[in-house]
Amino acid sequence: MTADGKRHAVVCIEQAEETVKELRDALTQAGITLPSLGIDPASLAREAPCPRIELGGCRVDTAARLAAALRRPA
């Protein structure tokens, strides 16, 4: 991987980490916890990582709260 590619990968991973934090904070404010929320490790196992956010599974009541929170007007 080139130096530019490494810098790009680092920026992508940092953005993914920040996005996970922001999403976790927003969900917490809505009273929702997604225990598996994080960066998908398999998406980092490439020469040029392209992070994906893993939302993971949750209980039915958590999914219902998430749906209700998404329906609320902004």
mmJSON file of the N, C-alpha and C atoms, coordinates in Angstrom:
{"data_MODEL":{"atom_site":{
"group_PDB":["ATOM","ATOM","ATOM","ATOM","ATOM","ATOM","ATOM","ATOM","ATOM","ATOM","ATOM","ATOM","ATOM","ATOM","ATOM","ATOM","ATOM","ATOM","ATOM","ATOM","ATOM","ATOM","ATOM","ATOM","ATOM","ATOM","ATOM","ATOM","ATOM","ATOM","ATOM","ATOM","ATOM","ATOM","ATOM","ATOM","ATOM","ATOM","ATOM","ATOM","ATOM","ATOM","ATOM","ATOM","ATOM","ATOM","ATOM","ATOM","ATOM","ATOM","ATOM","ATOM","ATOM","ATOM","ATOM","ATOM","ATOM","ATOM","ATOM","ATOM","ATOM","ATOM","ATOM","ATOM","ATOM","ATOM","ATOM","ATOM","ATOM","ATOM","ATOM","ATOM","ATOM","ATOM","ATOM","ATOM","ATOM","ATOM","ATOM","ATOM","ATOM","ATOM","ATOM","ATOM","ATOM","ATOM","ATOM","ATOM","ATOM","ATOM","ATOM","ATOM","ATOM","ATOM","ATOM","ATOM","ATOM","ATOM","ATOM","ATOM","ATOM","ATOM","ATOM","ATOM","ATOM","ATOM","ATOM","ATOM","ATOM","ATOM","ATOM","ATOM","ATOM","ATOM","ATOM","ATOM","ATOM","ATOM","ATOM","ATOM","ATOM","ATOM","ATOM","ATOM","ATOM","ATOM","ATOM","ATOM","ATOM","ATOM","ATOM","ATOM","ATOM","ATOM","ATOM","ATOM","ATOM","ATOM","ATOM","ATOM","ATOM","ATOM","ATOM","ATOM","ATOM","ATOM","ATOM","ATOM","ATOM","ATOM","ATOM","ATOM","ATOM","ATOM","ATOM","ATOM","ATOM","ATOM","ATOM","ATOM","ATOM","ATOM","ATOM","ATOM","ATOM","ATOM","ATOM","ATOM","ATOM","ATOM","ATOM","ATOM","ATOM","ATOM","ATOM","ATOM","ATOM","ATOM","ATOM","ATOM","ATOM","ATOM","ATOM","ATOM","ATOM","ATOM","ATOM","ATOM","ATOM","ATOM","ATOM","ATOM","ATOM","ATOM","ATOM","ATOM","ATOM","ATOM","ATOM","ATOM","ATOM","ATOM","ATOM","ATOM","ATOM","ATOM","ATOM","ATOM","ATOM","ATOM","ATOM","ATOM","ATOM","ATOM","ATOM","ATOM","ATOM","ATOM","ATOM","ATOM","ATOM","ATOM"],
"id":[1,2,3,4,5,6,7,8,9,10,11,12,13,14,15,16,17,18,19,20,21,22,23,24,25,26,27,28,29,30,31,32,33,34,35,36,37,38,39,40,41,42,43,44,45,46,47,48,49,50,51,52,53,54,55,56,57,58,59,60,61,62,63,64,65,66,67,68,69,70,71,72,73,74,75,76,77,78,79,80,81,82,83,84,85,86,87,88,89,90,91,92,93,94,95,96,97,98,99,100,101,102,103,104,105,106,107,108,109,110,111,112,113,114,115,116,117,118,119,120,121,122,123,124,125,126,127,128,129,130,131,132,133,134,135,136,137,138,139,140,141,142,143,144,145,146,147,148,149,150,151,152,153,154,155,156,157,158,159,160,161,162,163,164,165,166,167,168,169,170,171,172,173,174,175,176,177,178,179,180,181,182,183,184,185,186,187,188,189,190,191,192,193,194,195,196,197,198,199,200,201,202,203,204,205,206,207,208,209,210,211,212,213,214,215,216,217,218,219,220,221,222],
"type_symbol":["N","C","C","N","C","C","N","C","C","N","C","C","N","C","C","N","C","C","N","C","C","N","C","C","N","C","C","N","C","C","N","C","C","N","C","C","N","C","C","N","C","C","N","C","C","N","C","C","N","C","C","N","C","C","N","C","C","N","C","C","N","C","C","N","C","C","N","C","C","N","C","C","N","C","C","N","C","C","N","C","C","N","C","C","N","C","C","N","C","C","N","C","C","N","C","C","N","C","C","N","C","C","N","C","C","N","C","C","N","C","C","N","C","C","N","C","C","N","C","C","N","C","C","N","C","C","N","C","C","N","C","C","N","C","C","N","C","C","N","C","C","N","C","C","N","C","C","N","C","C","N","C","C","N","C","C","N","C","C","N","C","C","N","C","C","N","C","C","N","C","C","N","C","C","N","C","C","N","C","C","N","C","C","N","C","C","N","C","C","N","C","C","N","C","C","N","C","C","N","C","C","N","C","C","N","C","C","N","C","C","N","C","C","N","C","C","N","C","C","N","C","C"],
"label_atom_id":["N","CA","C","N","CA","C","N","CA","C","N","CA","C","N","CA","C","N","CA","C","N","CA","C","N","CA","C","N","CA","C","N","CA","C","N","CA","C","N","CA","C","N","CA","C","N","CA","C","N","CA","C","N","CA","C","N","CA","C","N","CA","C","N","CA","C","N","CA","C","N","CA","C","N","CA","C","N","CA","C","N","CA","C","N","CA","C","N","CA","C","N","CA","C","N","CA","C","N","CA","C","N","CA","C","N","CA","C","N","CA","C","N","CA","C","N","CA","C","N","CA","C","N","CA","C","N","CA","C","N","CA","C","N","CA","C","N","CA","C","N","CA","C","N","CA","C","N","CA","C","N","CA","C","N","CA","C","N","CA","C","N","CA","C","N","CA","C","N","CA","C","N","CA","C","N","CA","C","N","CA","C","N","CA","C","N","CA","C","N","CA","C","N","CA","C","N","CA","C","N","CA","C","N","CA","C","N","CA","C","N","CA","C","N","CA","C","N","CA","C","N","CA","C","N","CA","C","N","CA","C","N","CA","C","N","CA","C","N","CA","C","N","CA","C","N","CA","C","N","CA","C","N","CA","C","N","CA","C"],
"label_alt_id":[null,null,null,null,null,null,null,null,null,null,null,null,null,null,null,null,null,null,null,null,null,null,null,null,null,null,null,null,null,null,null,null,null,null,null,null,null,null,null,null,null,null,null,null,null,null,null,null,null,null,null,null,null,null,null,null,null,null,null,null,null,null,null,null,null,null,null,null,null,null,null,null,null,null,null,null,null,null,null,null,null,null,null,null,null,null,null,null,null,null,null,null,null,null,null,null,null,null,null,null,null,null,null,null,null,null,null,null,null,null,null,null,null,null,null,null,null,null,null,null,null,null,null,null,null,null,null,null,null,null,null,null,null,null,null,null,null,null,null,null,null,null,null,null,null,null,null,null,null,null,null,null,null,null,null,null,null,null,null,null,null,null,null,null,null,null,null,null,null,null,null,null,null,null,null,null,null,null,null,null,null,null,null,null,null,null,null,null,null,null,null,null,null,null,null,null,null,null,null,null,null,null,null,null,null,null,null,null,null,null,null,null,null,null,null,null,null,null,null,null,null,null],
"label_comp_id":["MET","MET","MET","THR","THR","THR","ALA","ALA","ALA","ASP","ASP","ASP","GLY","GLY","GLY","LYS","LYS","LYS","ARG","ARG","ARG","HIS","HIS","HIS","ALA","ALA","ALA","VAL","VAL","VAL","VAL","VAL","VAL","CYS","CYS","CYS","ILE","ILE","ILE","GLU","GLU","GLU","GLN","GLN","GLN","ALA","ALA","ALA","GLU","GLU","GLU","GLU","GLU","GLU","THR","THR","THR","VAL","VAL","VAL","LYS","LYS","LYS","GLU","GLU","GLU","LEU","LEU","LEU","ARG","ARG","ARG","ASP","ASP","ASP","ALA","ALA","ALA","LEU","LEU","LEU","THR","THR","THR","GLN","GLN","GLN","ALA","ALA","ALA","GLY","GLY","GLY","ILE","ILE","ILE","THR","THR","THR","LEU","LEU","LEU","PRO","PRO","PRO","SER","SER","SER","LEU","LEU","LEU","GLY","GLY","GLY","ILE","ILE","ILE","ASP","ASP","ASP","PRO","PRO","PRO","ALA","ALA","ALA","SER","SER","SER","LEU","LEU","LEU","ALA","ALA","ALA","ARG","ARG","ARG","GLU","GLU","GLU","ALA","ALA","ALA","PRO","PRO","PRO","CYS","CYS","CYS","PRO","PRO","PRO","ARG","ARG","ARG","ILE","ILE","ILE","GLU","GLU","GLU","LEU","LEU","LEU","GLY","GLY","GLY","GLY","GLY","GLY","CYS","CYS","CYS","ARG","ARG","ARG","VAL","VAL","VAL","ASP","ASP","ASP","THR","THR","THR","ALA","ALA","ALA","ALA","ALA","ALA","ARG","ARG","ARG","LEU","LEU","LEU","ALA","ALA","ALA","ALA","ALA","ALA","ALA","ALA","ALA","LEU","LEU","LEU","ARG","ARG","ARG","ARG","ARG","ARG","PRO","PRO","PRO","ALA","ALA","ALA"],
"label_asym_id":["A","A","A","A","A","A","A","A","A","A","A","A","A","A","A","A","A","A","A","A","A","A","A","A","A","A","A","A","A","A","A","A","A","A","A","A","A","A","A","A","A","A","A","A","A","A","A","A","A","A","A","A","A","A","A","A","A","A","A","A","A","A","A","A","A","A","A","A","A","A","A","A","A","A","A","A","A","A","A","A","A","A","A","A","A","A","A","A","A","A","A","A","A","A","A","A","A","A","A","A","A","A","A","A","A","A","A","A","A","A","A","A","A","A","A","A","A","A","A","A","A","A","A","A","A","A","A","A","A","A","A","A","A","A","A","A","A","A","A","A","A","A","A","A","A","A","A","A","A","A","A","A","A","A","A","A","A","A","A","A","A","A","A","A","A","A","A","A","A","A","A","A","A","A","A","A","A","A","A","A","A","A","A","A","A","A","A","A","A","A","A","A","A","A","A","A","A","A","A","A","A","A","A","A","A","A","A","A","A","A","A","A","A","A","A","A","A","A","A","A","A","A"],
"label_entity_id":["1","1","1","1","1","1","1","1","1","1","1","1","1","1","1","1","1","1","1","1","1","1","1","1","1","1","1","1","1","1","1","1","1","1","1","1","1","1","1","1","1","1","1","1","1","1","1","1","1","1","1","1","1","1","1","1","1","1","1","1","1","1","1","1","1","1","1","1","1","1","1","1","1","1","1","1","1","1","1","1","1","1","1","1","1","1","1","1","1","1","1","1","1","1","1","1","1","1","1","1","1","1","1","1","1","1","1","1","1","1","1","1","1","1","1","1","1","1","1","1","1","1","1","1","1","1","1","1","1","1","1","1","1","1","1","1","1","1","1","1","1","1","1","1","1","1","1","1","1","1","1","1","1","1","1","1","1","1","1","1","1","1","1","1","1","1","1","1","1","1","1","1","1","1","1","1","1","1","1","1","1","1","1","1","1","1","1","1","1","1","1","1","1","1","1","1","1","1","1","1","1","1","1","1","1","1","1","1","1","1","1","1","1","1","1","1","1","1","1","1","1","1"],
"label_seq_id":[1,1,1,2,2,2,3,3,3,4,4,4,5,5,5,6,6,6,7,7,7,8,8,8,9,9,9,10,10,10,11,11,11,12,12,12,13,13,13,14,14,14,15,15,15,16,16,16,17,17,17,18,18,18,19,19,19,20,20,20,21,21,21,22,22,22,23,23,23,24,24,24,25,25,25,26,26,26,27,27,27,28,28,28,29,29,29,30,30,30,31,31,31,32,32,32,33,33,33,34,34,34,35,35,35,36,36,36,37,37,37,38,38,38,39,39,39,40,40,40,41,41,41,42,42,42,43,43,43,44,44,44,45,45,45,46,46,46,47,47,47,48,48,48,49,49,49,50,50,50,51,51,51,52,52,52,53,53,53,54,54,54,55,55,55,56,56,56,57,57,57,58,58,58,59,59,59,60,60,60,61,61,61,62,62,62,63,63,63,64,64,64,65,65,65,66,66,66,67,67,67,68,68,68,69,69,69,70,70,70,71,71,71,72,72,72,73,73,73,74,74,74],
"pdbx_PDB_ins_code":[null,null,null,null,null,null,null,null,null,null,null,null,null,null,null,null,null,null,null,null,null,null,null,null,null,null,null,null,null,null,null,null,null,null,null,null,null,null,null,null,null,null,null,null,null,null,null,null,null,null,null,null,null,null,null,null,null,null,null,null,null,null,null,null,null,null,null,null,null,null,null,null,null,null,null,null,null,null,null,null,null,null,null,null,null,null,null,null,null,null,null,null,null,null,null,null,null,null,null,null,null,null,null,null,null,null,null,null,null,null,null,null,null,null,null,null,null,null,null,null,null,null,null,null,null,null,null,null,null,null,null,null,null,null,null,null,null,null,null,null,null,null,null,null,null,null,null,null,null,null,null,null,null,null,null,null,null,null,null,null,null,null,null,null,null,null,null,null,null,null,null,null,null,null,null,null,null,null,null,null,null,null,null,null,null,null,null,null,null,null,null,null,null,null,null,null,null,null,null,null,null,null,null,null,null,null,null,null,null,null,null,null,null,null,null,null,null,null,null,null,null,null],
"Cartn_x":[0.854,0.0,0.895,0.494,1.254,1.055,1.884,1.746,0.398,-0.037,-1.353,-2.465,-2.313,-3.308,-3.392,-2.243,-2.22,-2.891,-2.584,-3.219,-4.73,-5.14,-6.572,-7.226,-6.577,-7.12,-7.259,-6.246,-6.292,-7.453,-7.637,-8.739,-10.079,-10.214,-11.472,-11.784,-10.771,-10.973,-11.331,-10.646,-10.974,-12.398,-12.823,-14.197,-15.198,-14.887,-15.777,-15.88,-14.75,-14.764,-15.585,-15.442,-16.198,-17.693,-18.012,-19.413,-20.044,-19.307,-19.812,-20.082,-19.158,-19.342,-20.571,-20.72,-21.866,-23.175,-23.195,-24.407,-24.724,-23.706,-23.924,-24.481,-23.909,-24.395,-25.851,-26.182,-27.551,-28.528,-28.126,-28.994,-29.183,-28.13,-28.224,-29.206,-29.145,-30.089,-31.525,-31.719,-33.061,-33.42,-32.545,-32.813,-32.619,-31.761,-31.557,-30.095,-29.881,-28.541,-28.458,-27.511,-27.226,-25.887,-25.921,-24.699,-23.608,-23.999,-23.013,-22.53,-22.958,-22.562,-21.049,-20.453,-19.013,-18.557,-17.274,-16.701,-16.57,-17.001,-16.902,-15.427,-14.869,-13.439,-13.054,-13.944,-13.632,-13.413,-14.081,-13.924,-12.573,-11.874,-10.546,-9.437,-9.795,-8.811,-8.535,-8.283,-7.944,-6.678,-6.038,-4.851,-5.232,-6.374,-6.897,-8.234,-8.212,-9.439,-10.546,-11.744,-12.939,-13.943,-13.863,-14.651,-16.155,-16.798,-18.254,-18.695,-19.84,-20.389,-21.313,-21.045,-21.855,-22.871,-24.15,-25.195,-25.536,-25.415,-25.631,-27.09,-27.304,-28.659,-29.122,-30.437,-30.998,-32.328,-32.817,-34.109,-35.228,-36.391,-37.544,-37.928,-37.916,-38.297,-37.303,-36.036,-35.049,-35.302,-35.603,-35.912,-37.151,-38.15,-39.371,-39.055,-38.196,-37.803,-36.998,-36.158,-35.375,-36.295,-37.27,-38.234,-39.006,-39.449,-40.197,-39.329,-38.07,-37.171,-36.935,-36.858,-36.643,-37.876,-39.044,-40.279,-40.52,-39.879,-40.089,-39.635,-40.417,-39.984,-38.7,-37.876,-36.582,-36.751],
"Cartn_y":[-1.177,0.0,1.234,2.217,3.461,4.295,5.291,6.197,6.897,7.316,7.96,6.993,5.741,4.724,4.49,4.479,4.293,5.468,6.692,7.873,7.822,7.432,7.335,6.306,5.155,4.103,4.607,5.329,5.859,6.834,7.699,8.67,7.936,6.924,6.166,5.501,4.91,4.24,5.258,6.395,7.438,7.935,8.124,8.562,7.511,6.249,5.174,5.15,5.308,5.328,6.502,7.667,8.844,8.638,8.041,7.783,6.811,5.776,4.824,5.562,6.42,7.186,8.079,8.803,9.694,8.91,7.781,6.963,6.398,5.919,5.386,6.473,7.69,8.802,9.142,9.203,9.527,8.446,7.199,6.104,6.146,6.441,6.531,7.626,8.765,9.857,9.436,8.499,8.006,6.805,6.443,5.323,3.966,3.916,2.688,2.267,0.971,0.414,-0.721,-0.618,-1.719,-2.306,-3.429,-3.978,-4.318,-4.67,-5.085,-3.945,-2.723,-1.578,-1.411,-1.353,-1.165,-1.292,-1.224,-1.39,-2.878,-3.301,-4.693,-5.033,-5.921,-6.217,-6.803,-7.55,-8.14,-7.059,-5.927,-4.85,-4.154,-4.406,-3.827,-4.769,-6.008,-7.034,-7.054,-5.899,-5.764,-4.928,-5.003,-4.171,-2.695,-2.346,-0.977,-1.045,-0.923,-1.063,-0.096,-0.612,0.182,-0.15,0.551,0.182,0.18,-0.808,-0.899,-0.875,-0.25,-0.182,-1.372,-2.125,-3.291,-2.854,-2.918,-2.563,-3.75,-4.935,-6.149,-6.431,-7.486,-7.891,-7.192,-7.198,-6.62,-7.291,-7.064,-7.628,-6.901,-7.531,-6.96,-5.608,-5.487,-4.21,-3.101,-3.449,-2.459,-2.025,-2.975,-2.649,-1.763,-2.019,-1.201,0.224,0.379,1.713,2.437,1.712,2.309,2.79,1.965,2.37,3.608,3.651,4.808,6.06,5.925,7.077,7.614,6.723,7.153,7.826,7.502,8.11,9.51,9.829,11.142,12.248,13.331,14.464,15.073,15.54,16.118,17.509],
"Cartn_z":[0.0,0.0,0.0,-0.751,-0.838,0.423,0.591,1.741,1.7,0.494,0.373,0.751,0.341,0.675,2.171,2.84,4.298,4.998,4.528,5.133,4.937,3.723,3.436,4.358,4.545,5.411,6.845,7.326,8.696,8.839,7.857,7.901,7.894,7.051,6.984,8.317,8.936,10.226,11.303,11.321,12.299,12.114,10.867,10.602,11.073,10.834,11.275,12.797,13.482,14.95,15.475,14.865,15.285,15.015,13.895,13.561,14.549,14.933,15.933,17.243,17.656,18.897,18.807,17.69,17.521,17.516,16.829,16.785,18.161,18.865,20.219,21.139,21.051,21.874,21.544,20.256,19.841,20.293,20.16,20.597,22.111,22.844,24.301,24.705,24.025,24.323,24.059,23.119,22.809,23.683,24.62,25.512,24.85,23.845,23.079,23.183,23.42,23.454,22.447,21.539,20.614,21.059,21.797,22.382,21.363,20.155,19.151,18.273,18.542,17.72,17.738,16.567,16.464,15.027,14.844,13.506,13.234,12.059,11.644,11.432,12.252,12.139,10.776,10.159,8.855,7.799,7.959,6.979,7.098,8.194,8.39,7.931,7.64,7.292,5.796,5.259,3.843,3.745,2.611,2.425,2.517,1.915,1.988,2.725,4.061,4.843,4.413,4.412,4.122,5.225,6.355,7.531,7.275,7.847,7.856,9.307,9.546,10.9,11.097,12.145,12.495,13.545,13.18,14.137,15.026,14.501,15.282,15.555,16.277,16.635,17.906,18.089,19.31,19.604,20.803,21.203,20.469,20.442,19.75,20.347,21.67,22.279,21.915,21.777,21.365,19.926,19.05,17.657,17.566,18.412,18.415,18.862,19.894,20.348,19.271,18.567,17.485,16.371,15.994,14.946,15.379,16.633,17.127,17.123,17.507,17.534,16.118,15.151,13.772,13.173,13.691,13.199,13.772,14.88,15.508,14.576,14.512,13.688,14.245,13.364,13.788,14.355],
"occupancy":[1.0,1.0,1.0,1.0,1.0,1.0,1.0,1.0,1.0,1.0,1.0,1.0,1.0,1.0,1.0,1.0,1.0,1.0,1.0,1.0,1.0,1.0,1.0,1.0,1.0,1.0,1.0,1.0,1.0,1.0,1.0,1.0,1.0,1.0,1.0,1.0,1.0,1.0,1.0,1.0,1.0,1.0,1.0,1.0,1.0,1.0,1.0,1.0,1.0,1.0,1.0,1.0,1.0,1.0,1.0,1.0,1.0,1.0,1.0,1.0,1.0,1.0,1.0,1.0,1.0,1.0,1.0,1.0,1.0,1.0,1.0,1.0,1.0,1.0,1.0,1.0,1.0,1.0,1.0,1.0,1.0,1.0,1.0,1.0,1.0,1.0,1.0,1.0,1.0,1.0,1.0,1.0,1.0,1.0,1.0,1.0,1.0,1.0,1.0,1.0,1.0,1.0,1.0,1.0,1.0,1.0,1.0,1.0,1.0,1.0,1.0,1.0,1.0,1.0,1.0,1.0,1.0,1.0,1.0,1.0,1.0,1.0,1.0,1.0,1.0,1.0,1.0,1.0,1.0,1.0,1.0,1.0,1.0,1.0,1.0,1.0,1.0,1.0,1.0,1.0,1.0,1.0,1.0,1.0,1.0,1.0,1.0,1.0,1.0,1.0,1.0,1.0,1.0,1.0,1.0,1.0,1.0,1.0,1.0,1.0,1.0,1.0,1.0,1.0,1.0,1.0,1.0,1.0,1.0,1.0,1.0,1.0,1.0,1.0,1.0,1.0,1.0,1.0,1.0,1.0,1.0,1.0,1.0,1.0,1.0,1.0,1.0,1.0,1.0,1.0,1.0,1.0,1.0,1.0,1.0,1.0,1.0,1.0,1.0,1.0,1.0,1.0,1.0,1.0,1.0,1.0,1.0,1.0,1.0,1.0,1.0,1.0,1.0,1.0,1.0,1.0,1.0,1.0,1.0,1.0,1.0,1.0],
"B_iso_or_equiv":[0.0,0.0,0.0,0.0,0.0,0.0,0.0,0.0,0.0,0.0,0.0,0.0,0.0,0.0,0.0,0.0,0.0,0.0,0.0,0.0,0.0,0.0,0.0,0.0,0.0,0.0,0.0,0.0,0.0,0.0,0.0,0.0,0.0,0.0,0.0,0.0,0.0,0.0,0.0,0.0,0.0,0.0,0.0,0.0,0.0,0.0,0.0,0.0,0.0,0.0,0.0,0.0,0.0,0.0,0.0,0.0,0.0,0.0,0.0,0.0,0.0,0.0,0.0,0.0,0.0,0.0,0.0,0.0,0.0,0.0,0.0,0.0,0.0,0.0,0.0,0.0,0.0,0.0,0.0,0.0,0.0,0.0,0.0,0.0,0.0,0.0,0.0,0.0,0.0,0.0,0.0,0.0,0.0,0.0,0.0,0.0,0.0,0.0,0.0,0.0,0.0,0.0,0.0,0.0,0.0,0.0,0.0,0.0,0.0,0.0,0.0,0.0,0.0,0.0,0.0,0.0,0.0,0.0,0.0,0.0,0.0,0.0,0.0,0.0,0.0,0.0,0.0,0.0,0.0,0.0,0.0,0.0,0.0,0.0,0.0,0.0,0.0,0.0,0.0,0.0,0.0,0.0,0.0,0.0,0.0,0.0,0.0,0.0,0.0,0.0,0.0,0.0,0.0,0.0,0.0,0.0,0.0,0.0,0.0,0.0,0.0,0.0,0.0,0.0,0.0,0.0,0.0,0.0,0.0,0.0,0.0,0.0,0.0,0.0,0.0,0.0,0.0,0.0,0.0,0.0,0.0,0.0,0.0,0.0,0.0,0.0,0.0,0.0,0.0,0.0,0.0,0.0,0.0,0.0,0.0,0.0,0.0,0.0,0.0,0.0,0.0,0.0,0.0,0.0,0.0,0.0,0.0,0.0,0.0,0.0,0.0,0.0,0.0,0.0,0.0,0.0,0.0,0.0,0.0,0.0,0.0,0.0],
"pdbx_formal_charge":[null,null,null,null,null,null,null,null,null,null,null,null,null,null,null,null,null,null,null,null,null,null,null,null,null,null,null,null,null,null,null,null,null,null,null,null,null,null,null,null,null,null,null,null,null,null,null,null,null,null,null,null,null,null,null,null,null,null,null,null,null,null,null,null,null,null,null,null,null,null,null,null,null,null,null,null,null,null,null,null,null,null,null,null,null,null,null,null,null,null,null,null,null,null,null,null,null,null,null,null,null,null,null,null,null,null,null,null,null,null,null,null,null,null,null,null,null,null,null,null,null,null,null,null,null,null,null,null,null,null,null,null,null,null,null,null,null,null,null,null,null,null,null,null,null,null,null,null,null,null,null,null,null,null,null,null,null,null,null,null,null,null,null,null,null,null,null,null,null,null,null,null,null,null,null,null,null,null,null,null,null,null,null,null,null,null,null,null,null,null,null,null,null,null,null,null,null,null,null,null,null,null,null,null,null,null,null,null,null,null,null,null,null,null,null,null,null,null,null,null,null,null],
"auth_seq_id":[1,1,1,2,2,2,3,3,3,4,4,4,5,5,5,6,6,6,7,7,7,8,8,8,9,9,9,10,10,10,11,11,11,12,12,12,13,13,13,14,14,14,15,15,15,16,16,16,17,17,17,18,18,18,19,19,19,20,20,20,21,21,21,22,22,22,23,23,23,24,24,24,25,25,25,26,26,26,27,27,27,28,28,28,29,29,29,30,30,30,31,31,31,32,32,32,33,33,33,34,34,34,35,35,35,36,36,36,37,37,37,38,38,38,39,39,39,40,40,40,41,41,41,42,42,42,43,43,43,44,44,44,45,45,45,46,46,46,47,47,47,48,48,48,49,49,49,50,50,50,51,51,51,52,52,52,53,53,53,54,54,54,55,55,55,56,56,56,57,57,57,58,58,58,59,59,59,60,60,60,61,61,61,62,62,62,63,63,63,64,64,64,65,65,65,66,66,66,67,67,67,68,68,68,69,69,69,70,70,70,71,71,71,72,72,72,73,73,73,74,74,74],
"auth_comp_id":["MET","MET","MET","THR","THR","THR","ALA","ALA","ALA","ASP","ASP","ASP","GLY","GLY","GLY","LYS","LYS","LYS","ARG","ARG","ARG","HIS","HIS","HIS","ALA","ALA","ALA","VAL","VAL","VAL","VAL","VAL","VAL","CYS","CYS","CYS","ILE","ILE","ILE","GLU","GLU","GLU","GLN","GLN","GLN","ALA","ALA","ALA","GLU","GLU","GLU","GLU","GLU","GLU","THR","THR","THR","VAL","VAL","VAL","LYS","LYS","LYS","GLU","GLU","GLU","LEU","LEU","LEU","ARG","ARG","ARG","ASP","ASP","ASP","ALA","ALA","ALA","LEU","LEU","LEU","THR","THR","THR","GLN","GLN","GLN","ALA","ALA","ALA","GLY","GLY","GLY","ILE","ILE","ILE","THR","THR","THR","LEU","LEU","LEU","PRO","PRO","PRO","SER","SER","SER","LEU","LEU","LEU","GLY","GLY","GLY","ILE","ILE","ILE","ASP","ASP","ASP","PRO","PRO","PRO","ALA","ALA","ALA","SER","SER","SER","LEU","LEU","LEU","ALA","ALA","ALA","ARG","ARG","ARG","GLU","GLU","GLU","ALA","ALA","ALA","PRO","PRO","PRO","CYS","CYS","CYS","PRO","PRO","PRO","ARG","ARG","ARG","ILE","ILE","ILE","GLU","GLU","GLU","LEU","LEU","LEU","GLY","GLY","GLY","GLY","GLY","GLY","CYS","CYS","CYS","ARG","ARG","ARG","VAL","VAL","VAL","ASP","ASP","ASP","THR","THR","THR","ALA","ALA","ALA","ALA","ALA","ALA","ARG","ARG","ARG","LEU","LEU","LEU","ALA","ALA","ALA","ALA","ALA","ALA","ALA","ALA","ALA","LEU","LEU","LEU","ARG","ARG","ARG","ARG","ARG","ARG","PRO","PRO","PRO","ALA","ALA","ALA"],
"auth_asym_id":["A","A","A","A","A","A","A","A","A","A","A","A","A","A","A","A","A","A","A","A","A","A","A","A","A","A","A","A","A","A","A","A","A","A","A","A","A","A","A","A","A","A","A","A","A","A","A","A","A","A","A","A","A","A","A","A","A","A","A","A","A","A","A","A","A","A","A","A","A","A","A","A","A","A","A","A","A","A","A","A","A","A","A","A","A","A","A","A","A","A","A","A","A","A","A","A","A","A","A","A","A","A","A","A","A","A","A","A","A","A","A","A","A","A","A","A","A","A","A","A","A","A","A","A","A","A","A","A","A","A","A","A","A","A","A","A","A","A","A","A","A","A","A","A","A","A","A","A","A","A","A","A","A","A","A","A","A","A","A","A","A","A","A","A","A","A","A","A","A","A","A","A","A","A","A","A","A","A","A","A","A","A","A","A","A","A","A","A","A","A","A","A","A","A","A","A","A","A","A","A","A","A","A","A","A","A","A","A","A","A","A","A","A","A","A","A","A","A","A","A","A","A"],
"auth_atom_id":["N","CA","C","N","CA","C","N","CA","C","N","CA","C","N","CA","C","N","CA","C","N","CA","C","N","CA","C","N","CA","C","N","CA","C","N","CA","C","N","CA","C","N","CA","C","N","CA","C","N","CA","C","N","CA","C","N","CA","C","N","CA","C","N","CA","C","N","CA","C","N","CA","C","N","CA","C","N","CA","C","N","CA","C","N","CA","C","N","CA","C","N","CA","C","N","CA","C","N","CA","C","N","CA","C","N","CA","C","N","CA","C","N","CA","C","N","CA","C","N","CA","C","N","CA","C","N","CA","C","N","CA","C","N","CA","C","N","CA","C","N","CA","C","N","CA","C","N","CA","C","N","CA","C","N","CA","C","N","CA","C","N","CA","C","N","CA","C","N","CA","C","N","CA","C","N","CA","C","N","CA","C","N","CA","C","N","CA","C","N","CA","C","N","CA","C","N","CA","C","N","CA","C","N","CA","C","N","CA","C","N","CA","C","N","CA","C","N","CA","C","N","CA","C","N","CA","C","N","CA","C","N","CA","C","N","CA","C","N","CA","C","N","CA","C","N","CA","C","N","CA","C","N","CA","C","N","CA","C"],
"pdbx_PDB_model_num":[1,1,1,1,1,1,1,1,1,1,1,1,1,1,1,1,1,1,1,1,1,1,1,1,1,1,1,1,1,1,1,1,1,1,1,1,1,1,1,1,1,1,1,1,1,1,1,1,1,1,1,1,1,1,1,1,1,1,1,1,1,1,1,1,1,1,1,1,1,1,1,1,1,1,1,1,1,1,1,1,1,1,1,1,1,1,1,1,1,1,1,1,1,1,1,1,1,1,1,1,1,1,1,1,1,1,1,1,1,1,1,1,1,1,1,1,1,1,1,1,1,1,1,1,1,1,1,1,1,1,1,1,1,1,1,1,1,1,1,1,1,1,1,1,1,1,1,1,1,1,1,1,1,1,1,1,1,1,1,1,1,1,1,1,1,1,1,1,1,1,1,1,1,1,1,1,1,1,1,1,1,1,1,1,1,1,1,1,1,1,1,1,1,1,1,1,1,1,1,1,1,1,1,1,1,1,1,1,1,1,1,1,1,1,1,1,1,1,1,1,1,1]
}}}
